[in-house]
Amino acid sequence: MTGDALISARGLSKRYRMRSTGLGAPRRETVALDDVDVDVRSGSAFGIIGESGSGKSTLVRLLLGLDTPSSGTITIDGRPVDARASARSLHWLRRRTGIVFQDPYASLDPRMSVGRIVGEPLWALDIPGDRRARVREVLSDVGLDADAAERYPHEFSGGQRQRIALARAIAHRPAILVGDEPLSALDVTVRAQILDVLRRLRAEQGMTLLLVSHDIGVVQNLCDDVVVMTEGRIVEEGPTEKVLLQPQAAYTRRLLASVPVIDPHRAQD
């Protein structure tokens, strides 16, 4: 663990038992994560990239204490993370972290008003203070009017719903904001708007950002450091600019070569 690491993981592995293929046949295992080490500096923006099935989301779930590793250790701010502990014992971790998921349509309860959705972490984590005022404040932080609190998710566009999800994730003032493909369900214009919100929130509130994405451009624009994953392993890591401009691993070079590039001459035509 480096001296200024807020999140540190050592030897993380995750294996899943598969169903038996027949009577007497041995149960096989699939390896989702294999001996991974990670350090995330306090106040940094840290990207995790790789193709689908590379282990990105599994790694994040383990770091957040949402799943139990088969082996390895995790600490946040020097404190061990144990997903097997009781919900009450993990309150400290839930207070330290907020998460935005990929699909803004599926992540919001359509039966709840926006005010209840955004304020849910404040009540669940017993955050002191004027909670309704905090809901109005955080809606403003993500670019929504205060009267949005009285409305319901179906009354908003996809980009606005993702702003609501983001407001919920930061309502309790977490030290760590996690985005698990938070922009992939949005169109290009809305994606740029949400990127600006994330960048501003990080600058204003000093949060550590952990971003999972298959979008190389998003990571390049937002993250200080990056790890590249494939088949449950980290194959390259370092400062984002160095990894993306001077990749050393063959897999990283193939991944970057697969990113579509617009020919400026054809675009002009």
C-alpha positions, 0 to 999 in steps of 0.5 A: 500500500502506498502512503497516500492510497485511499483504496488498497487491494492485494491478491484479490481473486474471485472464483464462481462454482459452475453447475455440474454437467452431469451425475458424478461430474466434478463442479467446475470453477470460472475465474472472474478475477485473478490475483489483482493488486490495486492502489487508488490515491486519495483525491485522484480519478482512477479508471478501469478499462477493458472489454466486456467480461474482463473483470472490471465490474467484479473488481469494483463490487469487491472494492465496495464490499458488495461481494466477497473475494475468494482470496485477498484483502481490501482496505479503505483508508487503512480499514479492512473491508469485509463483505461478510460483516453485518449491514450495520458493521458496514455503515462506515463503508456505505458512508464513505462511498457512492455509486452510479450504475450504467442504466438510469432507467433501471436504477431509479424506483419509478414508485418513488418521488425524486426527493425520496430517491435522492434523500434515501441515503441520508435516512438509511445512513442516519446522516444528521442535518436538514435532509430536505434542504440537502436534497434541494442542494444536491439537485442543484449541484447536478444541474436540476431545479429544486422542484424536481424533488416533487416529480417522478423518474418517468417525467425526466429524460435519460440524461436527467435521470442519470443526474438524479442517480448522481445526486443520490450517489453524492447526497451523503457526501461520500469520499469515494464516487464510483461510476460503473459504466455511468455514461454508456447508456447516454447519447454523445451530447448528454454524455459530455454534459454528465462528464462536465458535472463529474469533473466539476464535482470532483474539483469542488468536493475533493472526491476520489473518483473510481470509473469503470468504462469501456469508453477510452475517450471518457477515461482519457478526459477524466482520469489521472491513473488507469488500469487495463484488464483482460480475463480477470487480470491487470495487464497494464497500469500507470498514469493515463496519458502514458498508458494510452499514448505509450502502451506497453502490453500487447493487449492494451495496444489491441484495445486502443487499435479497436477504438474508432477514429474519424478521418478528418478529411472524410468528416470534412467531405 
